[in-house]
Amino acid sequence: MKYMLLIYGDEQALNETEREHCYRESTQLAHQLSAAGQYLAAAPLHPTSTATSVRVREGKRLVTDGPFAETREQLGGYFLIDARNLDEAIAIAERIPMARRGTVEVRPVIEIEGLPAI
């Protein structure tokens, strides 16, 4: 089953050196998951200051700068993995470096027939 591991944290919490170390650790984890056949995708996101939110209401598009909601922790990246079950996905989530400073949300992915393959 596919799981999306959404990584949340205070985007101001890491200095540049800490951020680079986090990226290196995450890259190592991605390689370990790939060797185990569990890696599908992963990427950090640019800061929320670069975000754009799109809503359509009554047929009209509304585009605003920034994320959808103000929160204490911001979505900073993700891993898309293949795991046998939720317990295995949680075990992988706890290995993500930002789990030590923020939150990793584990969500099963609904696989819709007819979508392009990853």
Beta strands, then each sheet from edge to edge (+ up, - down):
strand 1: 2-9
strand 2: 39-44
strand 3: 52-57
strand 4: 60-65
strand 5: 74-82
strand 6: 103-108
sheet 1: 2+ 5- 1+ 6-
sheet 2: 3+ 4-
end
